[in-house]
Amino acid sequence: MKNLFTLIIFTIICYSAESQISFDQLNLNFGDYHVGFQHTVEYDHSRTYQKKMQWDHEFTSRPLEISLWFPAEKSAHSERFDIANYLEILKREEEWESLPTEQILNWFAYPNTVKNRQLLKEKTKAFHFANPIEKKFPAVIYAPSYEASSVENFAMCEFLASHGYVVIAVTSKGESHRRIGREIVKGLEAQTRDLEFLLGRLHQMPNVNTKKIGTMGFSFGGLSNVLLQMRNKHIKAIVSLDGTIRYNYGALKKHPSANVLQVDVPFIHFAQKEIPKDILESDKIDPKLNTEFLFYNELKYSDAYKIRMKNMTHMNFASLDIFLRERDKRQDKSDREILESYKVVSEYTLNFLNAYLKNDEKALPLLKKKAYSSLLTIEHKSALSTPFTFRDFHELAKKQNYQALEKLFENVKKSHSRFEIPEGQLNQLGLQLVFNPKVSKNGIAIFELATKLYPKSGNLFDSLAEGYLFIGDKKNAIRNFKKSLELSPSNQNAIRRLNTLK
């Protein structure tokens, strides 16, 4: 049977209470696009892997089970997906390819009830064998929960695709085999590398706007999708569906790449409802989990949103679990309340992505609007201005073709009084430019600014002299080599150059 160990100590203990919902009862406001779906297996040949039922010492390249939803052209050859098709994918991801179809529900801890068997036949919004629309769309990388399927949140993924997003997901699994187990940091790294593989895949797809990529993670995936953004500036927005970033920020901090100051893109987190006091006590859960959110508190350069869903427990954020999982009698709300809340989470996610990936001016006010007070509470904090860096200065200098750099520096200092340019960075940039014949004059301009900012630096005058010498201006080369020698009498390069030039 599937190993149901989970990182989050308060994950729901299931009690018998049959679900009575259908796909249409989600009542999601799907968009105007038809939704195409593909599932493929690709391989990361830089890593090795061993299937769990392979009882030998043979390793293969790491297989990645990739699910893709996208805006599509509807055609006569397209086939409508049903929920059973998604469970067939789950079966393959769990490396039980030969498992009889009638065993799927039992095998993966879903009640094998009449209602669930009927639910499997329900059609979703996705079409297999549909062709992508030949247009560039923003994209979302979905990070599943702990050891979970790439299709665990198929309804949300279909919903986003219908509104003009390419959504891509990959199975959550361990470093070298299917299970993560208790190797949490290794599992975090493994999932993040898988997400980086997807990022590379998106850059190869003609229907993706690679400047507009966000990430969405549920539960454990809400750690790895944050780490993904910390390591990759291609990611422009983060959605966290009750992500473990709230409950086990310490696991992320143990990773050597983790740095909260690197999170400089919009962030939104949806949290489950407060865990009842009797469950806190009986399950020996720290009450701070209801109130603390250290990662959110430490965010400085991110436009951040914190939303508490009043009627959702942790497992209610994944569509497969909403449909098929048993309810927790101790704290789960009614099906109607759960579905209503899932719809609201989907709408807020769409508005968030529209605001920050599509620059939709109408979406941001909707995101900040105090609505659905019976369903949620929302907090927002604006990003602080990120420190102005030499890279920022260089971009401005480049835009004005390296002209009037002293004036540019003065203007920047008025807005960013603490801004300074390290001497070494100016010297390196100047040399990179000056020895390129196409932009040598730009390098000279950088060195002229540098010697104004550091008038006592013999090294900068020496570099400026080398630049003039490279472009054939011996007069200015001699003048600056002499200035360098005045400031640094032991400068052997200047001595040699002057002797040669004389």
N, C-alpha and C positions, 0 to 999 in steps of 0.2 A: 504493500500500500504506500501511497504518497506520504513522505515525511512531512508532518504538519508543524514541526518545530518553527517557531517564529521569534524574531528579534524583539518585537514589541511586547512587553510583558502583560499589557492589558488587552491584547487582541481577544476578540470575542470568543467565549466558550459557548458552543452552540447547543440549543435545546430544541426539542421537537416543536415546531410550529410551522405548518406548511405555508409556503408562499402561494398567493392566489393572483399573481399579476401576469400581464402579457406585455409583449414588446410595445404595442400601440399605447398601452397605459402610461408609458414614459411621457407621452405627450410632448416630446421635444419639438421645438419649432425649427425643423430642418430647413436648410437654405435652398437656393435655386439650382444648385449643381447636382447632377447624378453622381453617385459615389462608386468609384471603381475600387476593387480590392485585389491584391496579389499577395501570395505567400511564397517565399523562396528560401532556399538554404544556400548560404554562401560560407566561405571559409577564410578564417584569418590564419594565414600560413606562418605568421610570426609566433604563434602559440600552439602548444600541444594540448590534447584532450583525450580522455578515455571514457567511453560510454559506460554507464553504470551496470549494464548487463553483459559487458564484455569481460569474461573471466580469464583474461590472459594479460600479458605484459605489452601488448601492442597499443601504440598511441597513434592518433591521427592529428591532422590540423584541426584547429578549433572550429566546430560548426556553429554557425549563427542562423537561427531560425528568425527570419525577418518578415514582419507583416507591414503592408503598405496600403494606406487608404488615400485616395486622390480624387479631385474633380475629374469627371469622365464623360466621354461621349456615350450615349446609350445606343446600343445596336441590337439587331435581331439575334446576334450570337451571344449576347450577355445572359448570364444566369444569375438569378436572385439568390443571395446567400441566406441560409437559415441558421439558427443557433446551433443546430447539430453540426453544421460544417465547421463552426468555430471550435466545437469540442473535439472534432477530429484533428484539428491543428494542435489543440492542447495535448491530445494523446501522443502525437509525434514528438512534441517538445519534451514530453515526459519520458521519451524513449521507450514507449510501449506501443510501437507501430503495429504489432500483431494482435493487440488486444481486441477481442470482439466488440463491435459497436454497442451491442446491448449491455456490455459491462461498464461502459464509460461512466455513467452516473455513480454506480457503486464504487468504482475504483478510485475516483477522485473526490470522495467524501461529499457528494451531492445526494440528497435523498432520491431514491429511485421510486418516485411516486407517480401516480397517473398524471397529475398536473404537470410535473416536470417532464415526463415523457411527451406530453402534448406540447409543452413549451418548446421543446427541441425542434418541432416542426415549423415554428413560426418564422416567417420571412423577416429579414432585416432590411436596411436601406442600401446595403452594399451589393454590387454586381461583380461577379467573376467574369473574366475575359472581356472586360470593358477597356476601351482605349483612352489614355490620358488626353485631356484637352491640351492643345498646343498653345500654351500660354504659361507665363511664369507666375507661380503662386508662392506666398510665404510658406514656411514649413515648421512642423513641430516634431521634436524627437521625444517619444514617450518612453519613460523608464518604469517598468512594472515593479510590483512589490516583491518582497522576499521570495526568491525561488519561483516566481509566478510566470504565467504565460504572457506572450506578447499581445494576446487578444483579450486579456482580462477586462479591459475597459473599451470593448468594441463599440458600444453605443456612443460614448463620448467621442471616440475617434471618427466614427461615421458622421456624427453631428458636425464636427469641425470641418471635415472634408466637404460636406454639403455647403458650407459657407466659404469655400475657397481656400482651403489649406491642404497641403500635402502632409500626412501624418505617418511617421515611420516608428516601428517599435521592434524590440528584440527580446527574446526570453531572458529572464534573470536566472543566472546560474553561477556556480562556483569557479574558482581559479582554473582547475584542471578537470573537473567532472561536474555532474549535474547539480550536486548539492553544495551550498555555501557552508552549512553547519554553523559552528561557532567561530569560524575564521572571518569575523565581521570586516575587519580592515582589508583583508585579502579579497573578500567578496565585493567590497566597495570598489576596490581597484579594478577587479575583473569586470564588474558591470560598467564602470566608467569607460574602460577601454572598449567595451562592446558599443557603448554609445558613441564613442569617438569614431569607431568603424562606420556607424550610421552617418555621422557627420561627413565623413569622406564620401560615402555613397551619395548623399544629397548633392554634393558638389559635382557629381558626375551626371546628374539628372537634368535634362533640358527644360523640364516644367517647374523647376525650383528657383526662386529668387534667393540666392545664397547670401544676400545681405540682410535677409529678413528671416532668421531662424530662431525659434524659441524652443524651450524644453518644458515638458510636463512630467511629473513623477508622482506616483502613489506610494505611500508607506515607505518601505526601504528604498524605493526608487527616488524618494524625496531627499535622500542623501546624495546619491550618485549624480542626479541631474544638477545639483548645486556644485559639486566638485567638477562636473563637466564644464560649467560656465567659468569657474575659477581658472581652469586650464586652457580655455578656448574662447577668445574674444569674438568668435563668429556667433556665439549665443547672445541674443539681444533681449531675452525676457525669460523669466522662470515662473512656472506654475507648480505649486505644491499641493497635492490632494492629501491632506492629513499626513504630510510627509514626516518621516522620522527625524528630519532636521530639527523638529520641535522637541522630540522625545529623547533623542540620543545624539545630540550635537557633539558630545564627547567622543563618539566613534569617528566622526569626521575630523575632529581636532587632532586625532592620533595619526592621521594621514599626512605624510611629509609635504604634499602639495597644497594642503588646506590653508587658506588665508582669507578671512572674511573681508578684508579690505579690497580683495580682488573682485568682490561682488559689486559691480557698478552698473547693473541693469535693473529694470523694474522687476519686482518680486511680489507674488501674491500667494498667501497660504490660507487654505481652508482647513479648519480644525473640527474634529468631532465635538459633539456636545459634552458638557461636563460629566465626568464619570460619577455616578451616585455614591454617596458616602458609604452605604452598606457594602458596595462592591469594592471600593477602595480598601475597606477594612478586611473583608473576607478574602480578597485576592492579594492582600498585603502590598498594595500599590502606593507609592509615594504620592501624597496629596498635591505636591508641587506640580505634578504633571498636568493638573487642571489649570494652573495659573502661570507657570514660568514659560518663557520663550526667549532663551538667552541669545540665540542666533539673531532673531528679529531685533532684539535690543541693541546688538552690536553692529547692525547694518548702519553704515554712514552714507554711502554714496549710491544708495538704491532708493528709488521711489517705491515704497513698500506698503503692502496692504495685509491686514490680519483680520480674517473673517471667522467667526465662531458660528457653526451651524447647530441650531438648537435641537433639531430632530434627527440627526444622523450619528450613528456609531461608526467606528472605524471601517468596518467591512462594507458599509453602505456607499462608499466612494467608488466601488468597482462594479461595473454593470453585471458581470457574470455572477458575482456574489449576490447582488440584489435579486436577480432572477432565480437562482438555483440554491443558494445557501439557506440553511435553516436559520430562523430568527432566534435571537437571544431574548427569551421571555423576561429576563431581569431588567432589560433596559431598551431594547429595540422599540421604536414607535410603530405605528400602524403602517401597512403598505402604502396607503394614500399619502401619509406624511413623508415617508421615505422617498417616494417617487416625486412628490412636489419639491422636496429639497434637492434631489439629484438634478432636476430640471433647472432649478435656480443656480446651482453650482455650474452647470453647463453654460448657462447664459452669462454669468459673471466671467467665466473663463473666456468665452467668446469676446465679450466686451473688452476684457483686459488685453487679449491678443490683438483685437482690432485697433485698440488705442495705440499700442506700442509697436506692433509689427506692420500695420497698415496705415498708421498715422491718421486714423479716422477721428476727426474732431468731435463727432457726435457720440463716440463711444466713451470717452473719458468722463464726461458729466454723468452718464448712466452708471459708470463704475463707482463714482464717488457719492452718488445720490443715496440718501438715507431711505432705503426701501426695504420691504419684506421684514419689518421689525419683529413680526411674530416668528420668523424663521431663522433670523441671523442677527448678529451684531458685527459691526465693521469698524476697524480703526485704520487710519492712514497716516503715514509720515513721509514728508518730502525729503528727497535726497539732498545732502549737503553738496556743495560744489566740490568736484574732485580737484586735488592740487594741480595747479598749472605746471606742466613739465616742459623739459627741453624739447620733447617730441611735439608738444603743442606749439611751442615757439617756432620750431622748424617748419611745421605745416604752414603757419602764417607767413614765414619768410619765403617759403617756396611759392605761395600764392602771389606774392608781389615780386617774384623773380629776383629775390635777394637784393632789392633796391631799398634805400633809406632804412637800413637795419638799426641804426642808432635811434631813429625816431620810433621805430616799432618797439624797441626795447623799452624806451621811456613810457610809451603808452601802456605796455603790458604791466610795468611796475606800478602804474597808477591804480590798476584794477587788482593786481596781485603783488602786494607790497613785499611779501616774503620770497618772491621768485628770484632765484639766482641761477646762472648757468655755470656749471663747473668748468674750469679751465680745460681739463682733459677732454670733455665732450666737444668743446669748440675746436680744439686742436684736431681731434679725430675726424670730425665732419669736414673741416677745412681741407685736410689732406686728402680725404676721399674725393672731394669735389675737384680740387686743384689739379690732381694728377689724371683727371679725365678730360681729355682735350675738348670735349663738347661743352663742358661746364666749368672750365678752369677759372673763368672770371667770377663765377659764383663763389668758388673757393677763396679767391682773393678778397671778395667782399666779406666773407665770414671772418677771415683773419684780420681785416681792418677793424671790424667790430671787436674782435677778441683783444687786440692790442689796445683798444680804447678802454675796455673793461679791466684788463690786466696789464697796465702800462709798465710794470716792473718785471714782466715775465720774459726773460731772455729766450726761453724755448719758443714762445709764440712768435717773437720777431724772427727767430731762426726759421720757423716754418713758413712765415710770410715771405721771407727772402727766397726760400726754396721754390715757393709758388711763382714768384716773379721770374726767377731763373728758368723755371720750366716753360713759361710762355715767352721767353726771350727778352725780357725787360731787364737787362743787366744793370742799368743805372739804379733802379729801385731795389734790385737784388743786393747790390753793394751797400746801398744806404741802410737797408734793414739788417744785413749781416753785421755791419759796424755797430748798429744799435744793440743787437743781440750780444755782441762782444763787450760792449760797455756794461751791460747788465750782468753778463756771465763771462768774466774774463777767461775762464778755463774751458770755454766752449770750443773744443777741437774742430768740430765741423765748420764753424764760422771761420776759424783760422785757416783751415785748408781751402775753403771756398774762396776767401779773399785773396790768398796767395795765387790760386789758379786764375781768378778773374783779373788780377793785376798783370 
